[in-house]
């Protein structure tokens, strides 16, 4: 067809009437295909976009680009069928090739930008797609391949050409985009699945993401026809480097998987690790994110959670008992003081009715009678200090109203007389 197109350029000043008629038919069919693409993007794409934004939490993925993807995808498919369904004359093939290439380029931009890839990558791949489709339409794709394949260098037993570099770049980009889309869709599907707790869902998401990367790697190796035997020595050295230099990283990775499997720590749990107290925000591949009451986010390596003592306040039950020490003077009415303590704790908004609040006499101290208020809360992630503060504030007002005195430090000093000192 490339020879026919060249002959037509060389031997004809104006196209013949049959060629003009065929070009007109091709143009009309192309307009119909573009119109159908626009209609599909408006109707089908609109419904998909509405579902995507309403029933799916995909974040910025394909945000506002669903209609463009459907519109240009349908147009590209229909134009491709038209281009391949009939042996068009050069003028008609040129028009259809240009329209198909442009639609494919816009479809590529919509998909890659929807996957949040940089603009220059999206438009670069779109330009390659446009050039490939247009050259194929006019019969010059093989010549383009030969030209790109002739430009290159010999590296060992393998020849590296522009065509191979372009194939590697496009393959890696498509695999990356596919893995990213697969992970987002699978994450959404797992998040909406019933019968799994948050920890199991997170574990499945992590394992699926790792599996997708591994599958994409081997698929890319197969598509690019890379001989893995050439990397035998390198893989051995790399494994040795992992064994020595990356053992902490690998240890944290394995520890994170174990934490997700045994569900000893889950997102939302309230834990205490050393001096860090807060609720688990996220369990990552390397570390666990713990958000404190001060709004600070501590990243604790997974290996620490496996080897050190961890207090999990919500491991089997989210109810946590809060201890509030109170000491009253010895001359106070203990029955009344204890009743006021119980009332102050029960009136606190976060205190639970079940398990019930109790007041215990702890000890007869040096300065007064020591009591302990024991109350329960079900939201430890909101902190325990504010519960103590609320109960003590209420109790202070009640003690003032009923004449209950708090204990003050007391010391007894005895002075000996002169006779006692001389004796």
C-alpha positions as CSV (number, residue, x, y, z in Angstrom):
1,X,0.0,0.0,0.0
2,X,2.9,2.3,0.6
3,X,4.0,1.8,-3.0
4,X,0.5,2.5,-4.2
5,X,0.4,5.7,-2.1
6,X,3.7,6.8,-3.6
7,X,2.6,6.0,-7.1
8,X,-0.6,8.0,-6.5
9,X,1.4,11.0,-5.3
10,X,3.8,10.7,-8.3
11,X,1.4,10.0,-11.0
12,X,-1.7,12.0,-10.2
13,X,-2.2,15.6,-9.8
14,X,-5.8,15.1,-8.6
15,X,-7.4,11.9,-7.3
16,X,-9.8,10.1,-9.7
17,X,-13.6,10.3,-9.1
18,X,-13.8,6.7,-7.7
19,X,-11.0,7.6,-5.2
20,X,-12.8,10.8,-4.3
21,X,-16.0,8.9,-3.8
22,X,-14.3,6.3,-1.7
23,X,-12.6,9.0,0.4
24,X,-16.0,10.7,0.9
25,X,-17.5,7.4,2.1
26,X,-14.6,6.9,4.4
27,X,-15.0,10.4,5.8
28,X,-18.7,9.8,6.3
29,X,-18.1,6.5,8.1
30,X,-15.4,8.2,10.2
31,X,-17.8,10.9,11.2
32,X,-20.4,8.3,12.1
33,X,-17.8,6.4,14.2
34,X,-16.8,9.6,16.0
35,X,-20.5,10.4,16.6
36,X,-21.1,7.0,18.1
37,X,-18.1,7.4,20.3
38,X,-19.4,10.8,21.5
39,X,-22.9,9.2,22.2
40,X,-21.3,6.3,24.1
41,X,-19.2,8.7,26.2
42,X,-22.2,10.8,27.0
43,X,-24.7,8.0,27.8
44,X,-22.7,5.0,28.9
45,X,-19.7,7.0,30.2
46,X,-22.0,9.2,32.2
47,X,-23.6,6.3,34.0
48,X,-20.2,4.6,34.7
49,X,-18.8,7.9,36.0
50,X,-21.8,8.4,38.3
51,X,-21.4,4.8,39.7
52,X,-17.6,5.4,39.9
53,X,-18.0,8.5,42.0
54,X,-21.0,7.3,44.1
55,X,-20.4,3.7,44.9
56,X,-16.6,3.4,44.7
57,X,-13.8,5.1,46.7
58,X,-11.1,5.2,44.1
59,X,-9.6,8.5,45.2
60,X,-8.2,10.5,42.2
61,X,-8.1,7.4,39.9
62,X,-9.8,8.4,36.6
63,X,-11.4,11.3,38.3
64,X,-13.4,13.2,35.7
65,X,-12.0,11.2,32.8
66,X,-14.4,8.3,32.5
67,X,-16.5,9.9,29.8
68,X,-13.3,10.7,27.8
69,X,-12.0,7.1,28.1
70,X,-15.3,5.7,26.9
71,X,-15.7,8.3,24.1
72,X,-12.3,7.9,22.6
73,X,-12.1,4.2,23.2
74,X,-15.3,3.4,21.3
75,X,-14.3,5.8,18.5
76,X,-10.8,4.1,18.2
77,X,-12.4,0.6,18.1
78,X,-15.0,1.6,15.4
79,X,-12.4,3.4,13.3
80,X,-9.9,0.5,13.6
81,X,-12.6,-1.9,12.4
82,X,-13.3,0.4,9.4
83,X,-9.7,0.7,8.6
84,X,-9.1,-3.0,8.5
85,X,-12.4,-4.1,7.0
86,X,-11.7,-2.9,3.4
87,X,-8.7,-2.4,1.2
88,X,-9.1,1.4,1.0
89,X,-7.4,3.5,-1.7
90,X,-4.4,5.7,-0.4
91,X,-6.5,8.9,0.0
92,X,-9.2,7.1,2.0
93,X,-6.7,5.1,4.0
94,X,-4.8,8.3,4.9
95,X,-8.0,10.0,6.2
96,X,-9.1,6.9,8.2
97,X,-5.5,6.4,9.5
98,X,-5.3,10.0,10.7
99,X,-8.7,9.8,12.4
100,X,-7.9,6.4,14.0
101,X,-4.5,7.6,15.2
102,X,-5.9,10.8,16.7
103,X,-8.7,8.9,18.5
104,X,-6.2,6.4,19.8
105,X,-3.9,9.2,21.0
106,X,-6.7,10.9,22.9
107,X,-7.7,7.5,24.3
108,X,-4.1,6.9,25.5
109,X,-3.9,10.3,27.1
110,X,-7.3,9.8,28.9
111,X,-6.2,6.4,30.3
112,X,-2.7,7.4,31.3
113,X,-3.7,10.7,32.9
114,X,-6.6,8.9,34.6
115,X,-3.9,6.6,36.2
116,X,-2.2,9.8,37.4
117,X,0.8,9.4,35.2
118,X,2.8,12.6,34.3
119,X,1.5,14.6,31.4
120,X,4.7,14.3,29.4
121,X,4.5,10.4,29.6
122,X,0.9,10.4,28.5
123,X,1.4,12.7,25.5
124,X,4.7,10.9,24.6
125,X,3.0,7.5,24.4
126,X,0.0,9.1,22.5
127,X,2.4,10.5,19.9
128,X,3.9,7.0,19.4
129,X,0.5,5.5,19.1
130,X,-0.6,8.1,16.5
131,X,2.5,7.7,14.4
132,X,2.3,3.8,14.5
133,X,-1.4,3.8,13.4
134,X,-1.0,6.4,10.7
135,X,2.1,4.7,9.3
136,X,0.3,1.3,9.3
137,X,-2.7,2.9,7.5
138,X,-0.6,4.1,4.6
139,X,1.5,1.0,4.5
140,X,4.7,2.4,6.0
141,X,4.8,0.6,9.4
142,X,7.2,-2.1,8.2
143,X,9.5,0.5,6.8
144,X,9.4,2.5,10.1
145,X,10.3,-0.7,12.0
146,X,13.2,-1.4,9.7
147,X,14.5,2.2,10.1
148,X,14.3,2.1,13.9
149,X,15.9,-1.4,14.0
150,X,18.9,-0.3,11.9
151,X,19.9,2.4,14.4
152,X,21.5,0.8,17.5
153,X,24.7,-0.5,19.1
154,X,26.0,-4.0,19.9
155,X,26.4,-4.8,23.6
156,X,27.9,-8.2,24.0
157,X,25.8,-10.7,22.3
158,X,22.7,-8.5,22.2
159,X,22.0,-5.6,19.9
160,X,20.3,-2.6,21.4
161,X,18.3,-0.6,18.9
162,X,15.9,2.3,19.0
163,X,13.1,-0.2,18.2
164,X,14.1,-2.4,21.2
165,X,14.4,0.6,23.5
166,X,11.0,1.8,22.4
167,X,9.5,-1.6,22.9
168,X,10.9,-1.9,26.4
169,X,9.6,1.6,27.3
170,X,6.1,0.9,26.0
171,X,6.0,-2.5,27.6
172,X,7.1,-1.3,31.0
173,X,4.7,1.6,30.9
174,X,1.8,-0.6,29.9
175,X,2.6,-3.1,32.6
176,X,3.0,-0.4,35.2
177,X,-0.4,1.1,34.2
178,X,-2.0,-2.3,34.3
179,X,-0.6,-3.2,37.7
180,X,-1.8,0.2,39.1
181,X,-5.3,-0.2,37.7
182,X,-5.5,-3.8,38.9
183,X,-4.4,-2.8,42.4
184,X,-6.9,0.0,42.7
185,X,-9.8,-2.1,41.4
186,X,-8.8,-5.1,43.6
187,X,-8.5,-2.9,46.6
188,X,-12.0,-1.5,46.1
189,X,-13.4,-5.0,45.6
190,X,-11.7,-6.4,48.7
191,X,-12.8,-3.3,50.7
192,X,-16.4,-4.0,49.8
193,X,-16.3,-7.7,50.4
194,X,-18.3,-9.0,53.3
195,X,-17.2,-11.6,55.8
196,X,-13.6,-10.2,56.3
197,X,-12.4,-8.0,59.1
198,X,-10.2,-4.9,58.3
199,X,-7.0,-6.9,59.1
200,X,-7.9,-9.7,56.7
201,X,-8.8,-7.2,54.0
202,X,-5.5,-5.4,54.4
203,X,-3.6,-8.7,54.3
204,X,-5.3,-9.7,51.0
205,X,-4.6,-6.3,49.5
206,X,-0.9,-6.5,50.3
207,X,-0.6,-10.1,49.0
208,X,-2.5,-9.2,45.9
209,X,-0.3,-6.2,45.2
210,X,2.9,-8.3,45.6
211,X,1.4,-11.0,43.4
212,X,0.5,-8.4,40.7
213,X,4.0,-7.0,40.7
214,X,5.6,-10.5,40.4
215,X,3.2,-11.5,37.6
216,X,3.9,-8.3,35.7
217,X,7.6,-8.8,36.1
218,X,7.5,-12.3,34.5
219,X,5.1,-11.2,31.8
220,X,7.4,-8.3,30.9
221,X,10.4,-10.7,30.8
222,X,8.5,-13.0,28.5
223,X,7.3,-10.2,26.2
224,X,10.8,-8.6,25.9
225,X,12.4,-12.1,25.5
226,X,15.0,-11.4,28.2
227,X,17.2,-14.4,29.0
228,X,17.3,-14.7,32.8
229,X,20.3,-17.1,32.7
230,X,22.5,-14.0,32.0
231,X,21.6,-12.7,35.4
232,X,22.5,-15.8,37.4
233,X,25.7,-14.4,38.9
234,X,24.0,-11.0,39.5
235,X,21.0,-12.6,41.2
236,X,23.3,-14.6,43.5
237,X,25.2,-11.4,44.5
238,X,21.9,-9.6,44.9
239,X,20.6,-12.3,47.2
240,X,23.7,-12.1,49.3
241,X,23.3,-8.3,49.5
242,X,19.7,-8.9,50.7
243,X,20.9,-11.4,53.3
244,X,23.4,-8.9,54.8
245,X,22.4,-5.4,53.9
246,X,18.7,-5.6,53.7
247,X,17.9,-8.1,56.4
248,X,16.2,-5.4,58.5
249,X,14.0,-4.5,55.6
250,X,13.1,-8.1,54.8
251,X,12.6,-8.7,58.5
252,X,10.1,-5.8,58.7
253,X,8.3,-7.1,55.6
254,X,7.9,-10.6,57.1
255,X,6.9,-9.2,60.5
256,X,4.3,-7.1,58.8
257,X,2.8,-10.1,57.0
258,X,2.8,-12.1,60.3
259,X,1.0,-9.2,62.1
260,X,-1.7,-9.2,59.5
261,X,-2.1,-12.9,59.5
262,X,-2.3,-13.5,63.3
263,X,-4.4,-10.2,63.7
264,X,-2.7,-9.4,67.0
265,X,-2.6,-5.7,65.9
266,X,-5.3,-4.3,63.6
267,X,-6.0,-0.9,62.2
268,X,-8.0,1.0,64.8
269,X,-6.5,-0.8,67.8
270,X,-5.2,1.3,70.7
271,X,-1.7,0.2,71.6
272,X,1.2,1.3,73.8
273,X,4.7,0.6,72.6
274,X,7.4,2.0,74.9
275,X,6.6,5.7,75.2
276,X,4.2,5.7,72.2
277,X,0.5,5.6,72.9
278,X,-2.1,6.0,70.2
279,X,-4.3,4.2,67.7
280,X,-3.1,2.2,64.8
281,X,-3.8,4.1,61.6
282,X,-2.1,1.9,59.0
283,X,-0.1,-1.3,58.8
284,X,2.5,-0.9,56.1
285,X,5.1,-3.1,54.5
286,X,7.9,-1.6,56.6
287,X,6.2,0.1,59.6
288,X,3.0,0.6,61.6
289,X,1.6,4.1,61.7
290,X,0.4,5.0,65.2
291,X,-1.4,8.4,65.7
292,X,-1.1,9.9,69.2
293,X,-3.5,12.1,71.0
294,X,-1.3,15.1,70.1
295,X,-1.8,14.4,66.4
296,X,1.7,13.1,65.9
297,X,2.2,10.1,63.7
298,X,4.8,7.6,64.9
299,X,6.2,5.1,62.4
300,X,7.1,2.0,64.4
301,X,9.0,-0.8,62.5
302,X,7.1,-4.0,62.3
303,X,10.0,-5.9,63.8
304,X,9.7,-4.0,67.1
305,X,6.1,-5.0,67.4
306,X,7.1,-8.6,67.0
307,X,10.0,-8.6,69.5
308,X,9.0,-6.1,72.2
309,X,6.2,-6.0,74.7
310,X,3.1,-4.3,73.3
311,X,0.0,-3.3,75.2
312,X,-3.1,-3.7,73.0
313,X,-6.0,-2.1,74.7
314,X,-8.5,-3.3,72.2
315,X,-7.2,-6.8,71.2
316,X,-10.2,-8.8,72.3
317,X,-12.4,-6.1,73.8
318,X,-12.5,-2.4,73.3
319,X,-13.6,-1.7,76.8
320,X,-10.8,-0.2,79.0
321,X,-10.9,0.4,82.7
322,X,-9.8,3.8,83.9
323,X,-8.3,4.2,87.5
324,X,-8.8,7.5,89.2
325,X,-7.1,7.8,92.6
326,X,-8.8,10.2,95.2
327,X,-7.7,10.8,98.8
328,X,-10.0,12.4,101.4
329,X,-9.3,13.6,104.9
330,X,-9.7,11.3,107.9
331,X,-12.4,13.5,109.4
332,X,-14.6,13.2,106.2
333,X,-17.9,11.3,106.0
334,X,-16.5,8.3,104.0
335,X,-20.0,7.0,103.0
336,X,-20.9,10.3,101.6
337,X,-17.5,10.8,99.9
338,X,-17.7,7.4,98.2
339,X,-21.3,8.1,97.0
340,X,-20.2,11.4,95.5
341,X,-17.2,9.6,93.8
342,X,-19.6,7.1,92.3
343,X,-22.0,9.8,91.1
344,X,-19.2,11.9,89.5
345,X,-17.9,8.9,87.6
346,X,-21.4,7.8,86.4
347,X,-22.3,11.3,85.2
348,X,-19.2,11.5,83.0
349,X,-20.4,11.2,79.3
350,X,-17.9,8.5,78.3
351,X,-18.4,6.3,81.3
352,X,-20.2,3.0,80.6
353,X,-23.1,1.6,82.5
354,X,-22.0,-1.9,81.8
355,X,-19.5,-2.9,83.2
356,X,-20.5,-0.7,86.2
357,X,-18.4,1.9,87.9
358,X,-17.0,1.0,91.3
359,X,-15.3,2.9,94.1
360,X,-12.8,1.0,96.3
361,X,-11.1,2.0,99.5
362,X,-7.5,1.4,98.7
363,X,-5.6,2.2,101.9
364,X,-5.3,4.3,105.0
365,X,-2.5,6.6,103.9
366,X,-0.2,8.9,105.8
367,X,-2.4,12.0,105.0
368,X,-5.9,10.6,104.4
369,X,-8.1,7.7,103.3
370,X,-7.1,6.6,99.8
371,X,-9.8,5.6,97.3
372,X,-9.8,4.4,93.7
373,X,-12.6,5.1,91.2
374,X,-12.8,2.4,88.6
375,X,-14.9,3.3,85.5
376,X,-15.0,1.8,82.0
377,X,-14.9,3.4,78.6
378,X,-15.3,1.9,75.1
379,X,-13.3,4.5,73.0
380,X,-9.7,4.4,74.3
381,X,-8.5,6.1,71.1
382,X,-10.1,9.3,72.4
383,X,-7.7,9.2,75.4
384,X,-8.0,8.5,79.1
385,X,-6.6,11.7,80.5
386,X,-9.7,13.7,79.6
387,X,-11.9,11.2,81.4
388,X,-9.9,11.6,84.6
389,X,-10.1,15.4,84.2
390,X,-13.9,15.3,83.7
391,X,-14.5,13.1,86.7
392,X,-12.2,15.0,89.0
393,X,-13.7,18.4,88.0
394,X,-17.2,17.1,88.8
395,X,-16.0,15.6,92.1
396,X,-14.3,18.9,93.2
397,X,-17.6,20.7,92.8
398,X,-19.5,18.0,94.7
399,X,-17.0,17.9,97.5
400,X,-17.2,21.7,97.9
401,X,-21.0,21.5,98.1
402,X,-21.1,18.8,100.7
403,X,-18.1,19.8,102.8
404,X,-15.8,16.9,102.0
405,X,-12.2,17.8,102.6
406,X,-9.3,16.5,100.5
407,X,-6.3,15.1,102.3
408,X,-3.4,17.4,103.0
409,X,0.1,16.3,104.0
410,X,0.4,16.2,107.8
411,X,3.5,16.1,109.9
412,X,3.7,15.9,113.7
413,X,6.7,17.6,115.3
414,X,7.5,17.0,119.0
415,X,9.8,19.4,121.0
416,X,11.5,17.8,124.0
417,X,12.1,19.9,127.1
418,X,15.5,20.7,128.8
419,X,15.2,17.8,131.3
420,X,14.5,15.3,128.5
421,X,17.4,16.6,126.5
422,X,19.7,16.3,129.5
423,X,18.4,12.8,130.3
